C-alpha cells in the first residue's frame, strides 16, 4: 500500500502519519512476547531477540520459564503466570532474566492476559531493559523538574507558532496562566506586546535553524500596563534525532531591573553631558541677553522642545527684585529656543518685550514662591495659567503641549527670573529628575546672568561718571583747529580710565592733554576725574609741562588706582613751538605739510604714581598747517598684532591726502578701532591755523 492507502482521509486530517525511527519507543527497545495457556512462547518480536539474545526460531514453542528464568525462580514465575491467566490483575515489576549468553539482566515487565475470538487465553509480556528504562525515566523527570523549577521562562511552540508548553516562570513573566498560552498562536497569547517582530524572528529560526540569542524586547504586560518591562529572549529550533523539525523553543529572562538601572545610568550620563555643555557654553559673554539665549539653546532639544528665559524687569533696572510670596510680576523676555517650527513659539512673549504676569500665572508663582512648578500632564485649566492670554492657550493646545516645567533663576539668594520648559513632541512628561536637572542648569545660568547684569550696571555707572566728568566741550583756541573722539569699551570691566583735554593757558598758549588710568571700572573713572581736574588747575599756573607731570605724579600716588600714563603738551603760537613731556604714554604723531607723518621720539618717562622720578620735556617746531595727533593705547593696541605694526598702520592712514579733522577722526577710528573694542580710546587732533585764520 502507498502512503495514501495506509492513512485514510480521516486519519490524515487528524495528523496521523508514519513515525520516523528514533522515537521514545525505539530508545526503550520495548520487546513483546506472547505465551499460550501452557506458558509456551507463541510470539517473539525482534526486540525480544535483541533484549534476551534468543532468535525466534530458538524461542518459539518453548517454555518461557525454562528458557528465560534461572531454576531457583521458576516456581515464582509459574505462580505469577497462573495469577495472570486466572483473570487476576496484570502483573508489573522487575524480574531477573537469563540471557542467552548466560548473564542475568534486570528487566521491567508488564504482563497482561489476552483472549482471542475462540475464548482461548494468552499472556502478553511487554519488557524493556530496566537500566535503559530508569535512565529514560531519570532524564524525563530531570527535564520536567528542570523546566518547572527554572527561574528562566521556557516555552515550546509547534511549527505553526502555537504554544505547546510553558513553564511557571514564563507564566509569571508574561503575567498570563498556562491555559491562556497553550494551543494559542503567539500573536493571540501575547497580544499586549509588539508581536510582529517576535513572529518574524521565530519564523526566521524555524526556516534557517540558526538560533537567535539575547534579543532585547520591551513591553507592558496586562498586569502592569503603566510600567515598562524588559526581557532578553532567545529562540532555537527543536529537531528529533533524525533532523525532523518539531517546533521552536524560547527562553525568556526578565531583565527589567537591569534595563532600569541601565536607563538610569544613561539618563545620569545625559544629565552630566548637558551640565558639562552648559558649563562650556553658558556665560561666554557679559551680555545678559546672550547668556539667556545660551541657556535656552543648551536645553533644547535635550531637555525640552521649547525653552523660554524671562527675567524680572526690576533686576535689569538694577532695582531689588520683589520679595517671595508677592505678585503680580513684571518680566522681560530675554530668550526663546525651539526644537523646530511650532505654534508654541508664538505663545511665548517676543524677545525684549516687557509684560506684566498676573499672580495666577505659573511662572509668577514660580518666581514669587522661589520654587519649581511641575505640571506632568497639562490640561485646559493649566494651559490658561501657562499662557499669557486665551489666544496663547489655544496656540499651546495646537502645538500639543502636554507637560510643563518652570524653575526660578536664583543667584546669591535673589530670584532673578524664571526658566520655562515645554514638551510638545517628546511624549515623555517631565518628572522630578528633570526638575532637579533644570534647577541645576538654572542655578548655573543665574550666576552668569547676575554677573552680566552686575557688569552692565557697573558699565553704565562708569560711563555715567565718565560722561559727567567730561561733559563740557573743549574750548576752541584762537590759533588751533581741534577735533576729538572718546569711545568707551564694550565690556563693563574695561570702561573708565581714558581722557583728553584742551586747556587755555596765559599768553595765548593752549595745553593739549591725553591720559589713561591703569585700571578700569568706576574707580578708574574716579581717578581719571581727579587727575583731569588737577591738570586743569596746574595749567592755570602756566607751569612747564615737566613740572605739571611732577605734581600729577605726587597726586596720583594717593589715588586708587594709583598709576596712569599721560602726555602734556603746550602750544605757543608766538614761538611756533610745542613743549611736550611724557609720563609713560605712547608718543604723539606730527604731520607737516608735504612731509610724511613722524612719530616723535621723546623721552618716555615713568607712569604717574611711581613717585620720585624726573620728567623731561622736549620742544618741537609747530607751525601753520602742522598737526599733532594724541591718542591712548585703545586706538592701536590689539591682541593679535605687534605694536610696531599698528603704529605703522596709524602713520599710513595719516599719510593719506589731507581731509577735514572731523573726517580724519572718523577715518582713524573706523580703520583702527574695527574689531578692537576691549579698551577705551581717546583721540585728540590739533592743527595750527594759518596766519589768515
Order of alpha helices (4+ residues) and beta strands (2+ residues): alpha-alpha-alpha-beta-beta-alpha-alpha-alpha-alpha-beta-beta-beta-alpha-beta-beta-alpha-alpha-alpha-beta-beta-beta-alpha-alpha-beta-alpha-beta-alpha-beta-alpha-beta-alpha-alpha-beta-beta-alpha-beta-beta-beta-alpha-alpha-beta-beta-beta-beta-beta-beta-alpha-alpha-beta
